Amino acid sequence: MKTLILSCSTGQGHNSASKAVLQELRRRGLPCEMADTLSFGGKRASARVSDSYTDVTRYVPLVFGSLYRLGEILSSPNRKSPVYLANTRYAGKLVEYIVQNGFDTVLCPHLFPAEAMTCLRQRHGLKVRCYGIATDYTCSPFWEETDIDCFFIPHRSLLAECVRKGFAPGRLAVTGIPVSEEFRRKTPRAEARAALGLPEQGTVYLVMTGSMGFGNAAGVVAALAQRMDPASRAVVMVGSNERLNAALGKRFGQDARVVRVPYTTQVPLYMDACDVLLSKPGGLSSTEAAVKNVPLVHTAPIPGGEKINARFFAGLGLSVATGSPEESAAAAVRLAADRAAQERQLAAQRAHINADAAAALCDQLIARNPEQIR
């Protein structure tokens, strides 16, 4: 079994899930490779799609929400969408790459590559196994029009929704969302704080905005600052959002309680160091937090899949879902002071989120391809 994982650089969630599976396949000694799907349409096309996604979700999220709702209306297993047609344009270069490199299995943690693979299987007769990986806690629009052998989903409660949208039960497997091994390891809080230069005493609120710096983090930090004592810290992951970094620097540059962190690979360690995490409800970032087993407050979601993620987590007691920055800050302060509420939330996370999803997914791959394992 030689596997190609086709990710998509519209946010880091899909890349993170891809890397988690890549780690596990390589740990088992199975040949595999990861590639950016959009790169087969050219570097310029990949950058254009990625930048457009970032700009819409960061600056006009209501537009993104409207497009998502329109997708839900148009989505159907009985016809092909404009999304499918757009992803057929680079299918020729993709099939050349798959054939020339001898891949027999393709994993798609994003809709775009699944649409391209559908074209290759149905119109070009490509004989490879193809699997989809859901990275949100819903069956997102247009997945049902794809031709995949199995759809790996994050929770058993999604089975009925996927069947309702047209998936045969035999083409569904509950694995969880894969997270990398760094999130499955736990560093003692004092040790993590020392490594990051954070004070050993006091409450640490970790404010995450995603790799692109989405959401009203400045508002959340301002609301936290009104409630924090001098020993507390609001550690803000500004990511690549220079505008957010500058705004926070201008307002809180002299406030030692507010710590700005640009793009970093140390997110797992920051999660270990914090008392409460405030994060937008991205599917992957929320799963990483639950695997880390961190008290979690969800800030206002980007309309669309994130809203459904927040509803899923809050409904099962895995997080506290909030809307305004004031609500988010107040919920975080309450959660930091309520040990019993923390314990209930952490127990729910352990019960409902599979920390070993990457292994479960790879087990499924092997079970469905026994003749290809050599």
N, C-alpha and C positions, 0 to 999 in steps of 0.2 A: 504494500500500500504506500504510494507516494502522494503526499497531500499538498495541495496549493490552497493557502488561506488568502482569500481576496477581501481585503479591508477597504476602507473608504475614509479619506481624511476630512470628513465633515464633523469636526469635533473629535476628541481623543477617545471617547467611549468605545467605539468600534475597534480602534487600534489596540486599546488595552485588552479587550476581550480576545482579539486575535493573538496577541502576544502571550496571553495566558495559555491558550491552546497550543501555541507553538512550543512553549516551555515544556508542556506535558508530553507532547508527541516526541520531542527530542530527548526528554528524560527516559522515554521508553525505547529509544534507539530507532525510531521510525523516521524515514526521510520526509522532510517537509520544508516549505518555504512560504514566506508571506510577501504579498505585493499589494500596491495601491491600485485598485481597479481603474480609477479615472486616469491613471498614467498611461493606459493603453490608448487613450484618446489624445495623448500628447500632454507635455508638461503644462502648456499654456491652458489647455482645457481643464486640467485637474485643478490648477490654481484658481481659475475663474469660478468654477463650481464651489470650491471650498471657501473662497473669499465671499461669494454671494451668500452662501449659507450663514457664514459668520456675521455678516453685516445685517442680514434680515433678522436673525434671532437675537442679536445683541441690541440693535437700535430700534427695530420695529417689530417686536415680538407678536403684536396683535395681528400683523399681516401673516406671520408664520402660522398663527393659530387658525386664521381663516383658510389658509391653504390646506392645513391639516384636515379641517372639517370638510372642505370641498373634496379632499381625497377620500374621506370616509363615505361621502355620498356617491362618488363615481366608482369606487372600488367594487370589483365584481370578478368572480372566477370565470365568467362567460364571455368576457371581452378584454382586449388589450388596451392599456391606458397610454397616455402620452409619456408617462415615466418609462414604460417598457420600450416604446419607440425610440426615446432618447438614448437608452442604453444599448440599443442594437447597433449604434453607429461605430462603436469601437470593437464589436464582436469579432471581426475578421482578424485583427491583430491579437486579440485574446486567444482565439482558437489556435493560431500559429504557435503561440507561446506554450500553451498546454500540450499540444501534440509534440512539438520539438523537444520538450523537457520530460516527456513521458509521465505526466501526472495522470493518475487514474481516479483521484478523489479530490473534490473541490469543496471547501467550506466557505460559506457566505454569511458573515456577521452583519451584513447590511443589505438593504433591498436592492441597491443598484447592481452589484455583481450577480445577485440571484436573477434579476431580470435579463442581464446579458447571457447568463448560462442557460436560461430558458430558451432564448433565441438560438443558441448554439445546439441545444439538444433537439429542439423541435424543427428548426429549419436547416441545420447543417448536419444533423445526425451524429453529433459528438457522443461517443460512448464512454462517458465517465460518470461516476457516482457524484451526486451533488446534494449538499445539505445546507439548510438555513439555520442561523442562530439568532434568536430573538434577544435584543439587548434592552427592551423595555417590558414592563409588566402589562402588556396588552398585545393583541394581534394587530399590528399597525397596518394602515391601508396599503393595498396592492400586493401584500405577501401571498394572498390566495390565488393570484393569477400566475404565480411562478411554478415552474416544473422542477420540484425538488423531491428527492427520495425520502427525506425526513426533515421535520422542523423541530429543532431543539428549543424547548420553551422553559421559562424560569420557574413556574409554579403550577401545581396540579389544578389550581382554580382557573387557569386559562384554557384548560382542555375544552370545556363546553363552548367558549367563545370561538376557538379555532375551528371546531367542528361546525359550528353555526355558519362560519364564513366559508366553508367548503372543504376543509382538510379532512381526509379520511382518518379515523382514529389510529390506524396502523402507520400513518405517516407523521405521528406526533410522539415525542419522547420528552419526559420531564427530567431535565438535568440540572437546572439552575443556570445562572449567568456566570461564565468563567471569569475568575479574577486571578491575578498573578500571585505567585508564592509569597511575594513581599507582604501582601495583605493577610496572608494566613499565618504569618509569624507575629508573635507578640513581644514587644520590648517593654520592660517595666517602666512605669511612668517617670520615676525619678531619673532613670538612666536616659530615657528619651529626651527629657527636658535638659539634662546636662549636655547631651550631645548637640542640641539645637541652641544652646545659650539662653534658655528660658528659665525664669526663677523657679526654684523648687517649690516654694509656697505660693498660695493664691490660686484663684480659679483661672483656667485658660480656656477661652472660647475660640474655637477654630472656625473661621468664616471662609467657606470655599465657594468659588464662583465658576468652577469649571476651567479647563485649560485656556479658554478664550476670554475669561473674565466676564461672564454673563451675569445679569441680575442687578438689583439695586443694592450692591454691597455697601456703598457709601452711606445709604440710608440706614442699613442694618447696623453698621459700625457706630454711626451717630446715636442711634437709639440705645445701643449697648453702653456707649460711653456715659450716657446719662445715668446708667444703673450700676456701673462697675465701681468697686472700691479701689483705692490706690494700688493694692497688691495684685489686682486682676490684670489679665492681658486679653486683648482681642487680636488674634493673629490672623491676618487677612491674606489669602492666597490670591494675589492680583493677576496671576497668569501672564498672558501677553498683552493685557489691556493697559496700554500706556496712559490712556485718558483717565482710567480709574486710579492708577498709581499716582498720577499727578494731582488729582483731586483730593485723594486721601492725604498726600504729602502736604498740600497747601493747608488743609484744615487741621490735621493731627500731627504735623511734622514735629511739634514740640511736646507732644503727649507721649510719654514713655509707655503708656498702657496700650497703645496701638502699634502693632508690629506689622509692617508690610513685607510680603514675601513674593518676589517675582517667580517666574516659571521655575519649578524645582522637581527633582526626582525623589525628594525626601518626603513626599506626601504620607506614606505609611508611618513614618516616624513621627510626623506632626500629629497624626491621628492618635498614636500611642501617648503623646504628650498632653493631649487636651482632656478637659473634663466634659465638655459638650461640643458637638460639631453642629454648625449651622451650614446647610448646603442646599442648593437648588436640587430638585428631585430628578436628576438624570438617572437612567436605569443602571448604568455601570457604577457611577460614583456612589449611589445609594447602596448598591450591593456590596461595594468595597467597604463602606462604613459598617454595614451589618456584619460582614465577615470579620472585620476588626473588632466588632462588638463594642461600639461606641454610642453613648447616649446621643440621639439624633433629633434635630429640629429641622424640618424642611421649610425653606424660605419660599417666596412666591415662585410658582413654576412658569416656564415658558409655555404658553397655551399649546395644547396638543398632547403628545405622549407623556410629557412630564406631569401634567395635571392628573393623568390617570395613575402614574407612578405614585404620586403623593397620596391619592385616594387609597391605593392598594396598601401602602406602608402604614398609613394612619389607621385604616380599617382593621388591620391585624395587630395593631399596637406596637409596630416596629419603629415608629417615629411620631413626632407631633407635627401636624401640618398647619402652617400659618400662611397669612396673606401679606399684610403690611409689614414694613420694617419694625414698627412698634410692637406688633404681635409677635414677631420672630424673637426680638430681644427679650420681651417679657417672658415668653415661653422658655427661652434658654436659661434665664436667671432662675425661674421656678424649678426647672429640671435639675439644674446644678445643685440646688438646695434640698432636693427631695430624693433621698437615697432609695426609698421604697419604689418610687416611680421609675427610677433608673433601672433597678433590678427587674421590674416587670417588663420593661422595654427590652432589656438585654436578653432576658429569657425568651421572649417572643422572637427576637432576631435569630437566636440559636435554633429555635424550633422550626422556623419557616424558610430560612435562607441556607442553601447548601454551600458550605465553604469549600467543598471538594468538587465543585461543578465541572472544572476542567477535566478531572479524572473521570467523572461520570460520563461526560461527553465522549472522551476518548474510548471508554469502555463500550459505549454504544457504537462508535465507528468500527471497532474491532469485531463486535458481535454481528454487525450487519455486513461485514466484509471478510469473513473467515478465510475464504479462498485466496485473498490478496495479501494476507499476512505471511511473510516468509522470514 
